[in-house]
Amino acid sequence: MNPAVASPVRLEASVDSRLSRWMWLVKWLLAVPHYVVLLFLWIAFVVVTVIAFFAILFTGRYPRSLFDFSVGVLRWNWRVGYYAHTALGTDRYPPFTLADVPDYPAHFDVAYPERLSRGLVLVKWWLLAIPQYIVVAMFVGGGWGWDGRDGWRGGGVVPFLSLVAVVVLLFTARYPRHLFDFLIGLARWTARVTAYAALLTDQYPPFRLDLGGQESPPAPAPGSPPAKT
């Protein structure tokens, strides 16, 4: 990816060198405590987003403490999703924290914007993002969004390919690398749309599938401080 046009949203992951052939059958059950916590975090996320909407509308800024919380919720959700249903590329149990965990194999971050458009905040999350919602709905199935169940809502590309990947793992003890790269690309596209709809960035998500577990660091907005992790 060209750093000059890099997205402010960064989603990365790496596959465990040794994955259990069968553990994927129970990960969704083991992740239930996370789903309970995420239920309350998502309620708080919605409240914070509403507060941020008015803050951006009147000041052109997303309050940094609220921004860090929202990014933390999405980060936590991505770790759980990566472990339990989206890609299933790690057997390491997700940590219970909003903060980034450097040695965990799944990462999510958004570069903090120093300024956000007061006008865009009125239309980007419901009008401008409609084409993206349609695309993401095909990815995850059953509707758009990046919640704790997005890998299993049925009918989407991600749940189907995730199932194919673990079936291959079951019979060969190897995770198909090309399939992993494609799944992470789909998750990355979905994450960018979610961040845009959640008012975390004004940069419209590109209609582009950036494959692979790693991506270039985001290019921060001019004058913005380094993003917290």
C-alpha positions in Angstrom: 0.0 0.0 0.0 1.2 3.5 -0.8 1.8 5.3 2.5 0.7 8.6 0.8 -2.8 7.2 0.5 -2.8 5.0 3.5 -6.0 4.7 5.5 -6.0 6.2 9.0 -7.6 2.9 10.1 -5.1 0.1 10.7 -6.1 -3.5 11.1 -3.5 -6.2 11.3 -3.2 -9.9 12.2 -0.8 -12.8 12.0 -1.5 -16.6 12.0 -0.2 -18.7 14.9 2.7 -20.9 13.7 0.9 -23.9 15.2 -2.9 -24.0 15.3 -5.1 -26.7 16.8 -7.0 -28.7 14.3 -10.1 -28.8 16.4 -10.1 -25.9 18.8 -12.1 -23.7 16.4 -15.1 -25.9 17.2 -15.3 -24.5 20.7 -13.8 -21.0 20.5 -17.2 -19.4 20.0 -18.2 -20.9 23.4 -14.9 -20.0 25.1 -15.5 -16.4 24.0 -18.8 -16.0 25.7 -17.4 -14.0 28.6 -16.1 -11.5 26.0 -19.5 -11.3 24.4 -21.0 -10.4 27.7 -18.5 -7.6 28.3 -18.8 -6.4 24.7 -22.5 -6.1 25.0 -22.1 -3.4 27.6 -19.1 -1.9 25.8 -21.2 -1.5 22.6 -24.0 0.2 24.5 -21.4 2.6 25.9 -19.9 2.9 22.4 -23.3 4.1 21.0 -23.7 6.7 23.8 -20.1 7.9 23.2 -20.7 8.2 19.5 -23.8 10.3 20.0 -21.9 12.6 22.4 -19.1 12.8 19.9 -21.5 13.7 17.1 -22.5 16.9 18.9 -19.0 17.6 19.9 -17.8 17.4 16.3 -20.9 19.4 15.1 -20.1 22.3 17.5 -16.3 22.2 17.8 -15.0 20.2 14.9 -13.2 17.9 17.2 -13.7 14.4 18.6 -12.8 14.5 22.3 -9.6 12.5 22.7 -10.7 10.5 25.7 -13.9 9.5 24.0 -12.0 8.8 20.8 -9.6 6.4 22.6 -12.5 4.6 24.2 -14.3 4.1 20.9 -11.1 2.8 19.2 -10.5 0.6 22.2 -14.0 -1.0 21.9 -13.3 -1.7 18.2 -9.9 -3.1 19.1 -11.3 -5.4 21.7 -14.0 -6.5 19.3 -11.5 -7.3 16.5 -9.3 -9.4 18.8 -12.4 -11.5 19.9 -13.6 -11.7 16.3 -10.2 -12.8 15.1 -10.0 -15.5 17.7 -13.6 -16.8 17.7 -15.1 -16.5 14.2 -13.4 -14.1 11.7 -10.3 -15.9 10.3 -9.8 -17.9 13.5 -6.1 -17.4 13.0 -5.0 -17.7 16.7 -5.6 -20.1 19.6 -4.4 -17.4 22.1 -7.3 -16.2 24.2 -8.0 -12.5 23.8 -7.1 -10.2 26.7 -9.7 -8.2 28.5 -8.5 -4.7 27.8 -9.2 -1.7 25.6 -5.5 -1.1 25.1 -3.4 -2.5 22.4 -1.4 -5.6 23.4 1.8 -5.6 21.4 2.4 -9.3 21.5 -1.2 -10.4 20.7 -1.5 -11.5 17.0 -4.4 -9.1 16.2 -4.2 -5.3 16.2 -6.5 -2.4 15.5 -5.9 1.4 15.6 -7.2 4.7 14.1 -5.0 7.8 13.7 -6.5 10.6 15.8 -7.8 13.4 13.6 -7.0 16.9 14.9 -10.0 18.3 13.1 -13.2 16.8 11.7 -15.7 18.3 9.3 -18.8 19.8 11.0 -20.8 19.3 7.8 -19.8 15.8 7.0 -20.8 14.6 10.5 -24.4 15.3 9.5 -24.4 13.0 6.4 -21.5 10.6 6.3 -22.8 8.0 8.7 -26.2 7.5 7.0 -26.1 8.9 3.5 -22.5 8.8 2.2 -21.8 5.4 3.6 -24.8 3.7 2.0 -22.7 2.2 -0.9 -20.2 0.9 1.7 -22.9 -0.6 3.8 -24.2 -2.6 0.8 -20.7 -4.0 0.1 -20.0 -4.9 3.7 -23.4 -6.6 4.0 -22.2 -9.0 1.3 -19.0 -9.6 3.3 -20.5 -10.4 6.7 -24.1 -11.4 5.8 -27.3 -10.5 7.4 -26.6 -6.7 7.6 -23.7 -4.4 8.0 -21.7 -3.8 11.1 -18.7 -5.0 13.1 -20.1 -6.4 16.2 -19.3 -9.5 18.3 -21.2 -11.8 15.9 -20.3 -10.4 12.5 -18.6 -13.6 11.4 -21.7 -15.8 11.9 -24.8 -13.9 10.7 -25.1 -16.2 7.7 -25.0 -15.7 4.0 -21.9 -13.6 3.8 -18.5 -14.2 2.2 -16.6 -14.0 5.5 -18.5 -16.8 7.4 -18.2 -19.1 4.4 -14.5 -18.6 3.9 -13.8 -18.8 7.6 -15.5 -22.2 7.6 -13.5 -23.3 4.5 -10.3 -22.2 6.2 -10.9 -24.2 9.4 -12.0 -27.3 7.4 -8.7 -27.2 5.5 -6.9 -26.8 8.8 -8.8 -29.8 10.2 -7.6 -32.1 7.5 -4.2 -30.7 6.7 -3.0 -29.1 9.9 -2.2 -26.0 7.8 -4.0 -22.7 7.6 -4.4 -21.8 3.9 -2.3 -18.6 3.6 -4.0 -17.1 0.5 -7.4 -17.5 2.2 -6.1 -15.9 5.4 -4.9 -12.8 3.4 -8.3 -12.5 1.7 -10.2 -12.8 5.0 -8.1 -10.1 6.6 -8.6 -7.9 3.5 -12.4 -8.3 4.0 -12.1 -7.6 7.7 -10.0 -4.5 7.0 -12.5 -3.1 4.5 -15.3 -3.7 7.1 -13.2 -2.0 9.8 -12.6 1.1 7.7 -16.4 1.4 7.0 -17.2 1.0 10.7 -14.6 3.7 11.7 -16.1 6.1 9.1 -19.6 5.5 10.2 -18.6 5.8 13.9 -17.3 9.4 13.1 -13.7 8.4 13.9 -12.4 9.7 10.5 -13.5 11.8 7.6 -11.5 9.8 5.1 -13.9 7.9 2.9 -13.2 4.2 2.9 -11.6 3.2 -0.4 -13.3 0.6 -2.6 -10.2 -1.4 -2.4 -9.3 -4.8 -1.0 -5.9 -4.5 0.8 -4.9 -8.1 1.3 -2.6 -9.6 3.9 -2.1 -9.5 7.6 0.1 -6.4 7.7 -0.3 -2.9 6.2 1.6 0.4 6.1 1.4 2.7 9.1 -1.4 5.3 8.6 -0.5 8.8 7.4 -1.6 11.1 10.2 -3.5 14.3 9.4 -1.3 17.4 9.2 -0.6 18.8 12.6 -2.2 15.8 14.4 -0.3 14.2 17.3 0.8 10.6 17.2 -2.1 8.1 17.8 -2.2 6.5 21.2 -2.0 2.7 21.4 
